[in-house]
């Protein structure tokens, strides 16, 4: 399963982790030197929640926490059953 929000489309972002050593010039040193750069990923805060969608069906979705916090969904109550698909 991919790390993608079903609604906002948020997915992992890629960047670099930069390691430096030395003392900054403003602190009286000769300056910071970069000693290593490695790739890293920032993953979205995805949660699996049960929602009631626009058709009234209960289903599980992977959604980022920001959308849950904003109240963009109607959470399904405990014990609510999804209609049997035949």
MODELLER restraints for C-alpha pairs under 7 A, 6 or more apart:
rsr = mdl.restraints
at = mdl.atoms
rsr.add(forms.Gaussian(group=physical.xy_distance, feature=features.Distance(at['CA:3:A'], at['CA:11:A']), mean=5.77, stdev=0.5))
rsr.add(forms.Gaussian(group=physical.xy_distance, feature=features.Distance(at['CA:3:A'], at['CA:12:A']), mean=6.77, stdev=0.5))
rsr.add(forms.Gaussian(group=physical.xy_distance, feature=features.Distance(at['CA:4:A'], at['CA:10:A']), mean=5.51, stdev=0.5))
rsr.add(forms.Gaussian(group=physical.xy_distance, feature=features.Distance(at['CA:4:A'], at['CA:11:A']), mean=4.64, stdev=0.5))
rsr.add(forms.Gaussian(group=physical.xy_distance, feature=features.Distance(at['CA:5:A'], at['CA:11:A']), mean=6.73, stdev=0.5))
rsr.add(forms.Gaussian(group=physical.xy_distance, feature=features.Distance(at['CA:5:A'], at['CA:46:A']), mean=6.67, stdev=0.5))
rsr.add(forms.Gaussian(group=physical.xy_distance, feature=features.Distance(at['CA:5:A'], at['CA:62:A']), mean=5.71, stdev=0.5))
rsr.add(forms.Gaussian(group=physical.xy_distance, feature=features.Distance(at['CA:5:A'], at['CA:63:A']), mean=4.80, stdev=0.5))
rsr.add(forms.Gaussian(group=physical.xy_distance, feature=features.Distance(at['CA:5:A'], at['CA:64:A']), mean=5.70, stdev=0.5))
rsr.add(forms.Gaussian(group=physical.xy_distance, feature=features.Distance(at['CA:6:A'], at['CA:61:A']), mean=6.57, stdev=0.5))
rsr.add(forms.Gaussian(group=physical.xy_distance, feature=features.Distance(at['CA:6:A'], at['CA:62:A']), mean=5.80, stdev=0.5))
rsr.add(forms.Gaussian(group=physical.xy_distance, feature=features.Distance(at['CA:6:A'], at['CA:63:A']), mean=5.83, stdev=0.5))
rsr.add(forms.Gaussian(group=physical.xy_distance, feature=features.Distance(at['CA:7:A'], at['CA:63:A']), mean=6.63, stdev=0.5))
rsr.add(forms.Gaussian(group=physical.xy_distance, feature=features.Distance(at['CA:10:A'], at['CA:44:A']), mean=6.61, stdev=0.5))
rsr.add(forms.Gaussian(group=physical.xy_distance, feature=features.Distance(at['CA:11:A'], at['CA:43:A']), mean=6.73, stdev=0.5))
rsr.add(forms.Gaussian(group=physical.xy_distance, feature=features.Distance(at['CA:11:A'], at['CA:44:A']), mean=6.17, stdev=0.5))
rsr.add(forms.Gaussian(group=physical.xy_distance, feature=features.Distance(at['CA:12:A'], at['CA:41:A']), mean=6.16, stdev=0.5))
rsr.add(forms.Gaussian(group=physical.xy_distance, feature=features.Distance(at['CA:12:A'], at['CA:42:A']), mean=5.41, stdev=0.5))
rsr.add(forms.Gaussian(group=physical.xy_distance, feature=features.Distance(at['CA:12:A'], at['CA:43:A']), mean=4.43, stdev=0.5))
rsr.add(forms.Gaussian(group=physical.xy_distance, feature=features.Distance(at['CA:12:A'], at['CA:44:A']), mean=6.08, stdev=0.5))
rsr.add(forms.Gaussian(group=physical.xy_distance, feature=features.Distance(at['CA:13:A'], at['CA:41:A']), mean=5.58, stdev=0.5))
rsr.add(forms.Gaussian(group=physical.xy_distance, feature=features.Distance(at['CA:13:A'], at['CA:42:A']), mean=5.18, stdev=0.5))
rsr.add(forms.Gaussian(group=physical.xy_distance, feature=features.Distance(at['CA:13:A'], at['CA:43:A']), mean=6.67, stdev=0.5))
rsr.add(forms.Gaussian(group=physical.xy_distance, feature=features.Distance(at['CA:14:A'], at['CA:40:A']), mean=5.99, stdev=0.5))
rsr.add(forms.Gaussian(group=physical.xy_distance, feature=features.Distance(at['CA:14:A'], at['CA:41:A']), mean=4.64, stdev=0.5))
rsr.add(forms.Gaussian(group=physical.xy_distance, feature=features.Distance(at['CA:14:A'], at['CA:42:A']), mean=6.47, stdev=0.5))
rsr.add(forms.Gaussian(group=physical.xy_distance, feature=features.Distance(at['CA:15:A'], at['CA:39:A']), mean=5.88, stdev=0.5))
rsr.add(forms.Gaussian(group=physical.xy_distance, feature=features.Distance(at['CA:15:A'], at['CA:40:A']), mean=5.54, stdev=0.5))
rsr.add(forms.Gaussian(group=physical.xy_distance, feature=features.Distance(at['CA:15:A'], at['CA:41:A']), mean=6.24, stdev=0.5))
rsr.add(forms.Gaussian(group=physical.xy_distance, feature=features.Distance(at['CA:16:A'], at['CA:37:A']), mean=6.26, stdev=0.5))
rsr.add(forms.Gaussian(group=physical.xy_distance, feature=features.Distance(at['CA:16:A'], at['CA:38:A']), mean=5.55, stdev=0.5))
rsr.add(forms.Gaussian(group=physical.xy_distance, feature=features.Distance(at['CA:16:A'], at['CA:39:A']), mean=4.52, stdev=0.5))
rsr.add(forms.Gaussian(group=physical.xy_distance, feature=features.Distance(at['CA:16:A'], at['CA:40:A']), mean=5.54, stdev=0.5))
rsr.add(forms.Gaussian(group=physical.xy_distance, feature=features.Distance(at['CA:17:A'], at['CA:37:A']), mean=5.62, stdev=0.5))
rsr.add(forms.Gaussian(group=physical.xy_distance, feature=features.Distance(at['CA:17:A'], at['CA:38:A']), mean=5.27, stdev=0.5))
rsr.add(forms.Gaussian(group=physical.xy_distance, feature=features.Distance(at['CA:17:A'], at['CA:39:A']), mean=6.05, stdev=0.5))
rsr.add(forms.Gaussian(group=physical.xy_distance, feature=features.Distance(at['CA:17:A'], at['CA:40:A']), mean=6.27, stdev=0.5))
rsr.add(forms.Gaussian(group=physical.xy_distance, feature=features.Distance(at['CA:18:A'], at['CA:34:A']), mean=6.95, stdev=0.5))
rsr.add(forms.Gaussian(group=physical.xy_distance, feature=features.Distance(at['CA:18:A'], at['CA:36:A']), mean=5.97, stdev=0.5))
rsr.add(forms.Gaussian(group=physical.xy_distance, feature=features.Distance(at['CA:18:A'], at['CA:37:A']), mean=4.68, stdev=0.5))
rsr.add(forms.Gaussian(group=physical.xy_distance, feature=features.Distance(at['CA:18:A'], at['CA:38:A']), mean=6.79, stdev=0.5))
rsr.add(forms.Gaussian(group=physical.xy_distance, feature=features.Distance(at['CA:19:A'], at['CA:34:A']), mean=5.92, stdev=0.5))
rsr.add(forms.Gaussian(group=physical.xy_distance, feature=features.Distance(at['CA:19:A'], at['CA:35:A']), mean=5.71, stdev=0.5))
rsr.add(forms.Gaussian(group=physical.xy_distance, feature=features.Distance(at['CA:19:A'], at['CA:36:A']), mean=5.13, stdev=0.5))
rsr.add(forms.Gaussian(group=physical.xy_distance, feature=features.Distance(at['CA:19:A'], at['CA:37:A']), mean=6.36, stdev=0.5))
rsr.add(forms.Gaussian(group=physical.xy_distance, feature=features.Distance(at['CA:20:A'], at['CA:32:A']), mean=6.20, stdev=0.5))
rsr.add(forms.Gaussian(group=physical.xy_distance, feature=features.Distance(at['CA:20:A'], at['CA:33:A']), mean=5.42, stdev=0.5))
rsr.add(forms.Gaussian(group=physical.xy_distance, feature=features.Distance(at['CA:20:A'], at['CA:34:A']), mean=4.41, stdev=0.5))
rsr.add(forms.Gaussian(group=physical.xy_distance, feature=features.Distance(at['CA:20:A'], at['CA:35:A']), mean=5.50, stdev=0.5))
rsr.add(forms.Gaussian(group=physical.xy_distance, feature=features.Distance(at['CA:21:A'], at['CA:32:A']), mean=5.65, stdev=0.5))
rsr.add(forms.Gaussian(group=physical.xy_distance, feature=features.Distance(at['CA:21:A'], at['CA:33:A']), mean=5.51, stdev=0.5))
rsr.add(forms.Gaussian(group=physical.xy_distance, feature=features.Distance(at['CA:21:A'], at['CA:34:A']), mean=6.61, stdev=0.5))
rsr.add(forms.Gaussian(group=physical.xy_distance, feature=features.Distance(at['CA:21:A'], at['CA:35:A']), mean=6.83, stdev=0.5))
rsr.add(forms.Gaussian(group=physical.xy_distance, feature=features.Distance(at['CA:22:A'], at['CA:31:A']), mean=6.26, stdev=0.5))
rsr.add(forms.Gaussian(group=physical.xy_distance, feature=features.Distance(at['CA:22:A'], at['CA:32:A']), mean=4.74, stdev=0.5))
rsr.add(forms.Gaussian(group=physical.xy_distance, feature=features.Distance(at['CA:22:A'], at['CA:33:A']), mean=6.23, stdev=0.5))
rsr.add(forms.Gaussian(group=physical.xy_distance, feature=features.Distance(at['CA:23:A'], at['CA:29:A']), mean=4.66, stdev=0.5))
rsr.add(forms.Gaussian(group=physical.xy_distance, feature=features.Distance(at['CA:23:A'], at['CA:30:A']), mean=6.53, stdev=0.5))
rsr.add(forms.Gaussian(group=physical.xy_distance, feature=features.Distance(at['CA:23:A'], at['CA:31:A']), mean=5.60, stdev=0.5))
rsr.add(forms.Gaussian(group=physical.xy_distance, feature=features.Distance(at['CA:23:A'], at['CA:32:A']), mean=5.71, stdev=0.5))
rsr.add(forms.Gaussian(group=physical.xy_distance, feature=features.Distance(at['CA:24:A'], at['CA:30:A']), mean=6.70, stdev=0.5))
rsr.add(forms.Gaussian(group=physical.xy_distance, feature=features.Distance(at['CA:24:A'], at['CA:31:A']), mean=4.61, stdev=0.5))
rsr.add(forms.Gaussian(group=physical.xy_distance, feature=features.Distance(at['CA:24:A'], at['CA:32:A']), mean=5.49, stdev=0.5))
rsr.add(forms.Gaussian(group=physical.xy_distance, feature=features.Distance(at['CA:25:A'], at['CA:31:A']), mean=4.77, stdev=0.5))
rsr.add(forms.Gaussian(group=physical.xy_distance, feature=features.Distance(at['CA:44:A'], at['CA:64:A']), mean=6.44, stdev=0.5))
rsr.add(forms.Gaussian(group=physical.xy_distance, feature=features.Distance(at['CA:45:A'], at['CA:64:A']), mean=5.29, stdev=0.5))
rsr.add(forms.Gaussian(group=physical.xy_distance, feature=features.Distance(at['CA:45:A'], at['CA:65:A']), mean=5.71, stdev=0.5))
rsr.add(forms.Gaussian(group=physical.xy_distance, feature=features.Distance(at['CA:46:A'], at['CA:62:A']), mean=5.98, stdev=0.5))
rsr.add(forms.Gaussian(group=physical.xy_distance, feature=features.Distance(at['CA:46:A'], at['CA:63:A']), mean=5.24, stdev=0.5))
rsr.add(forms.Gaussian(group=physical.xy_distance, feature=features.Distance(at['CA:46:A'], at['CA:64:A']), mean=4.28, stdev=0.5))
rsr.add(forms.Gaussian(group=physical.xy_distance, feature=features.Distance(at['CA:46:A'], at['CA:65:A']), mean=6.09, stdev=0.5))
rsr.add(forms.Gaussian(group=physical.xy_distance, feature=features.Distance(at['CA:47:A'], at['CA:62:A']), mean=5.44, stdev=0.5))
rsr.add(forms.Gaussian(group=physical.xy_distance, feature=features.Distance(at['CA:47:A'], at['CA:63:A']), mean=5.42, stdev=0.5))
rsr.add(forms.Gaussian(group=physical.xy_distance, feature=features.Distance(at['CA:47:A'], at['CA:64:A']), mean=6.10, stdev=0.5))
rsr.add(forms.Gaussian(group=physical.xy_distance, feature=features.Distance(at['CA:47:A'], at['CA:65:A']), mean=6.52, stdev=0.5))
rsr.add(forms.Gaussian(group=physical.xy_distance, feature=features.Distance(at['CA:48:A'], at['CA:60:A']), mean=6.54, stdev=0.5))
rsr.add(forms.Gaussian(group=physical.xy_distance, feature=features.Distance(at['CA:48:A'], at['CA:61:A']), mean=5.57, stdev=0.5))
rsr.add(forms.Gaussian(group=physical.xy_distance, feature=features.Distance(at['CA:48:A'], at['CA:62:A']), mean=4.50, stdev=0.5))
rsr.add(forms.Gaussian(group=physical.xy_distance, feature=features.Distance(at['CA:48:A'], at['CA:63:A']), mean=6.42, stdev=0.5))
rsr.add(forms.Gaussian(group=physical.xy_distance, feature=features.Distance(at['CA:49:A'], at['CA:60:A']), mean=5.58, stdev=0.5))
rsr.add(forms.Gaussian(group=physical.xy_distance, feature=features.Distance(at['CA:49:A'], at['CA:61:A']), mean=5.69, stdev=0.5))
rsr.add(forms.Gaussian(group=physical.xy_distance, feature=features.Distance(at['CA:49:A'], at['CA:62:A']), mean=6.56, stdev=0.5))
rsr.add(forms.Gaussian(group=physical.xy_distance, feature=features.Distance(at['CA:50:A'], at['CA:58:A']), mean=6.52, stdev=0.5))
rsr.add(forms.Gaussian(group=physical.xy_distance, feature=features.Distance(at['CA:50:A'], at['CA:59:A']), mean=5.42, stdev=0.5))
rsr.add(forms.Gaussian(group=physical.xy_distance, feature=features.Distance(at['CA:50:A'], at['CA:60:A']), mean=4.38, stdev=0.5))
rsr.add(forms.Gaussian(group=physical.xy_distance, feature=features.Distance(at['CA:50:A'], at['CA:61:A']), mean=6.42, stdev=0.5))
rsr.add(forms.Gaussian(group=physical.xy_distance, feature=features.Distance(at['CA:50:A'], at['CA:75:A']), mean=5.98, stdev=0.5))
rsr.add(forms.Gaussian(group=physical.xy_distance, feature=features.Distance(at['CA:50:A'], at['CA:76:A']), mean=5.52, stdev=0.5))
rsr.add(forms.Gaussian(group=physical.xy_distance, feature=features.Distance(at['CA:51:A'], at['CA:58:A']), mean=5.60, stdev=0.5))
rsr.add(forms.Gaussian(group=physical.xy_distance, feature=features.Distance(at['CA:51:A'], at['CA:59:A']), mean=5.66, stdev=0.5))
rsr.add(forms.Gaussian(group=physical.xy_distance, feature=features.Distance(at['CA:51:A'], at['CA:60:A']), mean=6.36, stdev=0.5))
rsr.add(forms.Gaussian(group=physical.xy_distance, feature=features.Distance(at['CA:51:A'], at['CA:73:A']), mean=6.51, stdev=0.5))
rsr.add(forms.Gaussian(group=physical.xy_distance, feature=features.Distance(at['CA:51:A'], at['CA:74:A']), mean=5.67, stdev=0.5))
rsr.add(forms.Gaussian(group=physical.xy_distance, feature=features.Distance(at['CA:51:A'], at['CA:75:A']), mean=4.37, stdev=0.5))
rsr.add(forms.Gaussian(group=physical.xy_distance, feature=features.Distance(at['CA:51:A'], at['CA:76:A']), mean=4.77, stdev=0.5))
rsr.add(forms.Gaussian(group=physical.xy_distance, feature=features.Distance(at['CA:52:A'], at['CA:58:A']), mean=4.60, stdev=0.5))
rsr.add(forms.Gaussian(group=physical.xy_distance, feature=features.Distance(at['CA:52:A'], at['CA:59:A']), mean=6.57, stdev=0.5))
rsr.add(forms.Gaussian(group=physical.xy_distance, feature=features.Distance(at['CA:52:A'], at['CA:74:A']), mean=5.69, stdev=0.5))
rsr.add(forms.Gaussian(group=physical.xy_distance, feature=features.Distance(at['CA:52:A'], at['CA:75:A']), mean=6.13, stdev=0.5))
rsr.add(forms.Gaussian(group=physical.xy_distance, feature=features.Distance(at['CA:52:A'], at['CA:76:A']), mean=5.45, stdev=0.5))
rsr.add(forms.Gaussian(group=physical.xy_distance, feature=features.Distance(at['CA:57:A'], at['CA:82:A']), mean=5.87, stdev=0.5))
rsr.add(forms.Gaussian(group=physical.xy_distance, feature=features.Distance(at['CA:57:A'], at['CA:83:A']), mean=6.71, stdev=0.5))
rsr.add(forms.Gaussian(group=physical.xy_distance, feature=features.Distance(at['CA:58:A'], at['CA:76:A']), mean=6.46, stdev=0.5))
rsr.add(forms.Gaussian(group=physical.xy_distance, feature=features.Distance(at['CA:58:A'], at['CA:81:A']), mean=6.77, stdev=0.5))
rsr.add(forms.Gaussian(group=physical.xy_distance, feature=features.Distance(at['CA:58:A'], at['CA:82:A']), mean=4.78, stdev=0.5))
rsr.add(forms.Gaussian(group=physical.xy_distance, feature=features.Distance(at['CA:59:A'], at['CA:82:A']), mean=6.80, stdev=0.5))
